[in-house]
Amino acid sequence: MNKEPAKKSAYAAAGVDIDVKMNAVGSIKQMVSSTRTANALSNIGAFGGLFRVPKGKDPILVASSDGVGTKLKVAAMMKKHDTVGQDIVNHCVNDILVMGAKPLFFMDYVGTAKVDPVVFKSVVSGLCKACKQNHMALLGGETAEMPGLYPLGEYDLVGTIVGTVEKSKLITGKSIRAGDVIIGFPSDGLQTNGFSLARRVIFDLCRYTPKDKLPGTTQTFGDALLAVHKSFLKPVMALLDKKIKINGMAHITGGGFQDNIPRVLPKAVNAEIDRGAWEVPTIFKFIENQGKVDHDEMYRVFNMGIGFVVIVPKRELKKVEYVLKRNRQPYNVIGVCRVGKGVVTFKDQKEAK
C-alpha cells in the first residue's frame, strides 16, 4: 500500500520551513565548534553565547557591527558564497583594530526569504575560516527566514564583533600631530564598499557579465569584485608588539579617505594624501573611466587600493618599515599630517575653502 505524502505544515506553506532551517543550523555545528578559543564557554545552539572576559590591568571591551552590503548581489550572480563570510569578519576586525583592540568573538546574522542549506553552509564556512585566521570564536548568531521581506534567492549578512584592549593602550588619534607620517596598507579590491556604483557601471552601463575579463587583466569581473576584504590584524599587532608608537589608524571603508581618516584626526590637524604614492588597481580605473565618475568622488566612494591607514611619528618610520618588511606586509608612505582643520586634503588638489 502506498504511503501518503507527509502533510506540509501551515508555516511551511507560508514560506518558513522550520525543519529545513534547523537541519541547516545543525549541519554547521562542527564547523563552528572549530573556532572555539580558550575563553569561549558555550556551544552553538544556546540562547546566548558565553565568553570569559580576559584578564588585564584595565581591559576595555570594544564592539562594532557591520554588513556586507550589495557585494552579496555579486556573490549571488557568481553562485559563490564562501568569501562573503570572510569579508564581514575581516571588516569588523579592522574596525576595532583602529583602536588597538584584539578580537575576542564574533556573532552573525543571516536574514533570508528561505534558507538554502548549501548556500548557508558555504557562508558559514567563510565566517569560520576568517574567525580562525583572526584567532577568535564564532560564538553564535541568528538565522531568520522572512518571506515577503527578502527577495527569494537572496540574503543579508551582518556581523557583530567584540574585542579588547587595555585602557592604557587604547588608540584614539588624539596624539596625532603635524609632521606625522601616513602609511597605507594595500587592499585587494573594493573590500565591502561601493558595490552599488560598481555594479551599475559594470553590469548595467557596460553590459559585462561576472565571467567577462576585466580589460587589461587576467581576472574576471566576478573575481575582481569578490576579492576578499583583508584583515590587517597581523601587521598592526606586529607593530604594537615591537612597542612602536602608533598615534592613529583608520579603516578605509564607505566614505573613503575623506570621511574615515577625519574620524581619528584632532581638530587642528589635516591629513594630506599624495594620490601618486601608490598604483591604483585596474578595477577602480575602469569604474572611473567607463562610468564617467568624478575623480574626487572616486576617492570618497572607494578605497582606491588602500585598505587601512596607520599614522606614526616620523621618527618611528624606519622601525615601522623594518617590521612590515619582516612580516611581508606591503605598504606605501601615502601622506603626512599638517596643521589644519581636521580634514583630508590631497596633494594634487587645492583645499576647498
C-alpha positions in Angstrom: 0.0 0.0 0.0 1.4 3.4 -1.0 2.2 5.8 1.9 0.5 9.2 1.8 3.0 12.1 1.4 3.8 13.9 4.6 1.5 16.8 5.3 3.1 20.1 4.8 2.8 22.4 7.8 0.9 25.6 7.6 4.1 27.6 8.4 6.0 25.8 5.6 3.1 26.6 3.3 3.5 30.2 4.3 7.2 30.1 3.3 9.0 29.1 6.5 10.1 25.5 6.9 11.4 25.1 10.5 12.8 21.6 9.8 15.0 22.8 6.8 16.3 25.7 8.9 17.1 23.6 11.9 18.8 20.9 9.8 20.9 23.6 8.2 21.9 25.0 11.5 22.7 21.5 12.8 24.9 20.9 9.8 27.3 23.7 10.7 27.8 22.9 14.4 31.1 21.1 14.0 32.4 23.8 11.7 31.6 26.5 14.2 33.0 24.5 17.1 36.4 24.5 15.4 36.6 28.3 16.1 36.4 27.8 19.9 39.0 29.7 21.9 40.1 29.2 25.5 37.7 31.8 26.8 34.6 30.6 24.8 32.4 28.8 27.4 29.4 27.8 25.3 28.5 25.8 22.2 26.3 27.0 19.3 22.6 26.5 20.0 22.3 28.1 23.4 20.1 31.1 23.9 23.2 33.2 24.5 26.9 32.9 23.9 29.2 32.7 26.9 32.7 34.2 26.9 35.1 34.8 29.8 36.4 38.4 30.0 40.2 38.3 29.5 42.4 39.3 32.4 44.4 42.6 32.2 45.4 45.7 34.1 42.3 47.6 32.9 40.6 45.8 30.0 38.1 47.6 27.8 35.7 45.9 25.6 35.4 47.3 22.0 32.4 46.3 19.9 31.3 47.0 16.3 28.6 45.9 13.8 28.5 46.0 10.0 27.2 44.3 7.0 28.5 43.0 3.6 26.0 45.2 1.6 25.3 44.7 -2.0 28.5 42.7 -2.6 26.1 39.9 -1.8 24.4 40.6 -5.2 27.7 39.7 -6.9 28.0 36.6 -4.8 24.6 35.5 -6.0 25.4 36.3 -9.6 28.6 34.2 -9.3 26.9 31.5 -7.2 29.9 31.8 -4.9 29.2 32.3 -1.2 32.3 31.2 0.7 34.1 34.5 0.6 31.4 36.9 1.9 31.7 35.4 5.4 35.4 36.2 5.4 34.5 39.7 4.2 32.3 40.6 7.1 34.6 39.1 9.8 37.7 40.9 8.4 35.8 44.1 8.0 34.7 44.1 11.7 38.2 43.0 12.8 39.7 46.1 11.1 37.0 48.4 12.6 38.0 47.6 16.2 41.7 47.3 15.3 42.0 51.0 14.7 41.6 51.4 18.5 44.3 48.8 19.1 41.8 46.1 20.1 42.3 42.4 19.6 39.2 40.4 18.6 37.6 38.0 21.1 34.4 36.7 19.5 32.1 37.2 16.6 28.3 36.8 16.1 26.5 36.8 12.8 23.0 37.5 11.4 21.7 35.9 8.2 18.3 37.1 7.0 16.6 35.5 4.0 13.3 34.6 2.4 14.1 30.9 2.5 17.2 29.1 3.9 19.2 27.4 1.2 21.2 24.8 3.1 24.0 24.7 0.6 24.4 28.5 0.4 24.1 28.8 4.2 26.8 26.2 4.8 29.1 28.0 2.3 28.6 31.4 4.0 29.3 29.9 7.5 32.4 28.2 6.1 33.8 31.7 5.3 32.8 33.0 8.7 34.7 30.1 10.4 37.7 30.4 8.2 38.2 34.1 9.0 37.4 33.7 12.7 40.2 31.1 12.9 42.6 33.3 11.0 41.9 36.1 13.4 42.1 33.9 16.5 38.6 34.4 17.7 35.5 32.4 18.3 32.3 32.4 16.3 30.1 32.5 19.4 26.7 32.4 17.9 24.2 34.2 15.8 20.7 34.3 14.2 19.3 32.8 11.0 16.0 34.4 10.2 13.6 33.3 7.4 11.3 36.2 6.4 9.5 35.6 3.1 8.0 38.8 1.8 10.7 40.9 3.3 13.7 39.5 1.4 13.6 38.6 -2.3 13.6 34.9 -2.9 17.1 33.6 -3.5 18.8 36.5 -1.7 20.0 37.0 1.8 21.6 39.6 4.1 24.7 39.1 6.1 25.6 41.2 9.2 28.1 40.7 11.9 29.0 41.9 15.4 32.4 41.7 16.9 33.7 42.2 20.4 37.4 42.7 21.2 39.5 44.0 24.0 42.3 46.5 24.6 43.9 47.7 27.9 42.8 51.3 28.6 46.5 52.5 28.7 47.0 51.1 25.2 43.8 52.5 23.6 44.5 54.3 20.3 42.1 57.2 19.6 44.0 59.6 17.3 44.2 62.3 20.0 48.0 62.2 19.9 48.3 62.8 16.1 50.4 65.8 15.4 51.6 67.8 12.4 54.6 66.1 10.9 53.3 62.5 11.5 53.6 60.1 8.6 50.7 58.3 7.0 51.3 54.7 5.9 48.8 52.9 3.7 48.3 49.1 3.5 47.0 47.9 0.1 43.6 46.4 -0.3 42.9 43.6 -2.7 39.9 45.4 -4.3 36.7 47.1 -3.3 36.6 45.4 0.2 32.9 45.7 1.1 32.1 49.2 -0.1 31.0 51.0 -3.3 29.3 47.9 -4.9 26.1 49.7 -5.8 28.1 52.1 -8.1 30.4 49.3 -9.3 27.5 47.1 -10.3 25.7 49.9 -12.1 28.8 50.8 -14.2 30.0 47.2 -14.9 26.7 45.3 -15.4 24.1 48.0 -16.2 26.0 50.6 -18.2 28.7 48.4 -19.8 26.7 45.2 -20.0 29.5 43.0 -18.9 28.9 39.7 -17.1 30.8 38.4 -14.0 32.5 35.9 -16.2 33.9 38.5 -18.6 37.5 39.5 -18.2 38.4 42.9 -16.7 40.2 44.7 -19.6 43.9 44.8 -19.1 44.0 41.9 -16.6 43.6 38.1 -16.5 40.9 38.5 -13.8 37.1 38.2 -14.4 34.9 41.0 -13.2 33.4 38.5 -10.8 36.7 37.5 -9.2 37.8 41.1 -9.1 34.7 42.2 -7.3 34.6 39.2 -4.9 38.3 39.6 -3.8 38.3 39.1 0.0 38.3 42.0 2.3 41.7 41.7 4.0 42.3 41.7 7.8 45.2 43.9 8.9 45.3 42.4 12.4 48.7 40.6 11.9 50.8 43.6 10.7 49.3 46.0 13.1 49.8 43.7 16.1 53.4 43.2 14.9 54.0 46.9 15.1 52.4 47.2 18.6 54.3 44.2 19.9 57.5 46.0 19.0 56.4 48.9 21.1 56.2 51.2 18.0 54.2 54.3 18.8 51.0 54.5 16.7 49.2 57.7 17.0 46.1 56.8 15.0 44.7 54.3 12.5 41.8 54.4 10.0 39.9 51.6 8.2 39.2 52.9 4.6 35.6 51.8 4.1 32.5 53.7 2.8 33.3 57.4 2.7 36.8 56.6 1.5 39.7 58.8 2.7 37.6 62.0 3.3 35.2 60.5 5.8 37.2 57.9 7.5 40.6 59.5 8.4 38.9 62.6 10.0 37.3 60.2 12.5 40.7 60.0 14.2 42.2 63.4 13.4 42.4 66.2 16.1 40.6 69.3 15.0 43.8 71.2 14.3 45.5 68.6 12.1 44.9 67.8 8.4 45.9 64.6 6.7 47.5 65.4 3.3 47.3 62.3 1.0 49.6 62.0 -2.0 47.4 60.2 -4.6 50.5 59.5 -6.7 52.1 57.4 -3.9 50.6 54.1 -5.0 49.3 52.4 -8.1 45.5 52.4 -8.2 44.2 48.9 -9.1 42.6 48.5 -12.6 39.1 47.8 -11.3 38.9 51.4 -9.9 40.3 52.9 -13.1 37.7 51.0 -15.1 34.8 52.2 -12.9 36.0 55.8 -13.1 36.6 55.9 -16.8 33.6 53.8 -18.0 31.2 55.3 -15.5 32.5 58.8 -16.1 32.7 59.2 -12.3 34.3 62.4 -10.9 37.9 61.7 -9.8 37.4 63.2 -6.3 34.1 61.2 -5.9 36.0 58.0 -6.6 38.2 58.7 -3.5 35.1 59.2 -1.4 33.2 56.1 -2.6 36.0 53.6 -2.8 39.3 52.8 -1.0 41.2 53.2 -4.3 43.6 50.4 -3.4 44.4 51.5 0.2 42.5 49.4 2.7 43.9 50.6 6.0 46.0 53.6 7.3 48.5 53.8 10.1 49.7 57.2 11.4 53.0 57.3 13.2 55.6 60.0 14.3 58.2 60.5 11.6 60.9 59.2 13.9 59.2 55.8 14.0 59.2 55.4 10.2 62.3 53.3 9.8 61.3 50.9 12.6 57.8 50.6 11.1 59.3 49.8 7.7 61.6 47.2 9.2 58.7 45.4 11.0 56.4 45.5 8.0 59.1 44.0 5.7 59.8 41.3 8.3 56.1 40.5 8.3 55.9 40.6 4.5 53.2 43.4 4.7 53.2 45.6 1.6 52.9 49.3 2.3 53.2 52.8 0.9 54.0 56.0 2.6 51.0 57.9 1.3 51.0 61.2 3.1 51.8 63.5 6.0 49.9 65.3 8.7 49.9 69.1 8.7 48.5 72.0 10.7 44.9 72.3 9.6 41.2 71.8 10.4 40.8 68.1 11.0 40.1 67.2 7.3 41.7 65.3 4.5 43.4 67.1 1.6 45.0 65.8 -1.5 48.5 66.9 -2.7 47.2 67.3 -6.2 44.0 69.2 -5.2 43.5 72.6 -3.6 41.7 72.5 -0.3 38.1 73.7 -0.6 37.5 77.0 1.3 
